[in-house]
Amino acid sequence: MKPLITSIISLFTVAIITGCGTESAEPEAPTEQTEPEAEQTESKGDIEEVEFPHMHGLAFTENGEKAYTPAHDGLRVFEDGIWKRVEGPRHDYMGFSMTADGFYSSGHPSMQTDYENPLGIIKSTDEGKSIEVLGLEGEVDFHLMSAGYNSGAIYVLNPQPNSSMEDIGLYVTTNEAQDWEKGDMDGVSGNVRAIAAHPEQQGIVAVNTEEGVFLSQDAGNTFEQVLSGNTVSALTFTHDDEMIAAVGTGEETTLQVIDSSGGTQQMPVPEIKAEDAISYIAQNPQSAETLMVTTFEKDIFYTEDNGESWEKTVEEGKSQNNS
């Protein structure tokens, strides 16, 4: 394994790409503002156009009826083919990770609230209307985090020592952030760009770097490379024990499905702009053929037929809602 500090560099790379700084969300929002949605929506017939300043994650709810992405100033939700803003505090969520009973995240608090900056690690079970701080409030912002959909495991890449973690590196908790264990990450090479926790098994986790995909079956102590080649920009576990990895940029982008035996096959990809790449991938837990992907240039694509056809639902940060 290369020195761990090379992995941590990716945290700052992500911060630059996504535009997330150390300030709270909505820095210019006046305290007397009564319609916080107004500055981020625009009427388009009978349906509002929704804007996405940034995209810091992507996931479907357990019933498969909604997909969420954080957008620097609160959540956006895709439901019945339409993107909408979500009611609730406009936190700048980072490390957003959905599970069967809610979501975990980190990031920076809305200036309209009294939470310390950064948020540490939080949980919401009401789709963002309220949050519970689990720990490390005011200490750390985890840009890279992944929670097992049903496993109860939460993995983070820690950027700095704090009251719960003595060192930088990969950590896991299985009791809602009360205790953390550090993984050695032996076998990983390159800068870690994302973490993917297995949906069912606490000890299985994968990471992707510019050198491929690495899989651990011992809670991050040792990793085996399961995909090599070009830079892998996004990674997720499916709900049927496979992984989907986004490889390359622009017209060279591919989506590689990695099965449990290490075999790979390609699935059709949406039309990715030159110099752009896929940033997040999410599979609907109720429909294996329904997926959504985001890109670094703030496009979002949706498919219900395993990639045979893709619909662009957001282009350059603006929803393509039809009236």
C-alpha positions, 0 to 999 in steps of 0.5 A: 500500500502507498503511504496513507496520506495519498489516500487522504489527498482525495478528500481535498480533491473532492472538496475542490470538485464539489465546491464545498468549503468550510463555511455553513450552507446558505451563507447569504440567506437573510434571517428574515427570509420566509420562502427559502425555496424561492432562490433555487426554483423557477416556475416552468409552467405548472412545475418548478425548475429546481437548481442543483448548486452541487451534488454530494451523493445519491440514493433511493429510499427503501420503498424505491419510490424516491431518490435523494441527492444533497445539493449544498443547500439542502436535499433534492428529491426525485419522485413520480418523474419530477425533481423537487426541493425537500422541506427542512433545514438547508444543511450542506450535507457531505458523505451522504449515505442512505439506508433502509431506515433513513440516511447518515451524513456529515457536512456543515449546518444551515445558518438558520440552525444552532448546530456546531460547524462541522456537523460531525456525523448525523442521522435522519429518519424523516427524510431530512426534516430533522437530524440527530447528531451521533457524534463529533459535532464541531470536530470533523467533516467526512467527505467520504462515507458509506453506510451498509443499507441493512448492515448497520456498518458505517465506514468513513475516511477520516481526514484528521485526528479527533476525539474518537479517532487517533489517526487519519484513515479508514474507520468503521462503526457498527453501533451508531458512531459510539465506537470506531475501529481502524482498518489498515487498508493493506493492498490499496494503491492510489487516492481513494475517491469513494467508499462503498459499504456492502448492503448486508455484511458489516465486514465487506467494504470496497474503495475505488482509486485512479488505479481501480477497485479494491475489495475488503472482506475483513472490515478494511484491514486488507484489500484485494484488487478486483478491477484494474485499468483506468480511473474509477470515478464512482462505485456502489454495491447493488442489492444483489451482491454485485458492484457497479463501477464507473470507469473513464471520462466522456465518450470513454466512460463505461459502467462495469458490473463486478459479480461476487466471483470477480467477473465483470461485464459492461452495461450501457451508459448514458451520453457523458460530455467530454471531460465529464465523468460519473460521480455517483451511482444508485440502484433502486432496492425494489427494482434491480434494473432501475438506476440513477447516476450523477456527473461532476458537471451536474447532469443526472441520468435515470434508467428503468431498463438496466441502461438500455435507455437513459433519460436526462433528468438534470442538465448542468444543475437544472432539472428537466421537469416537464409540465 
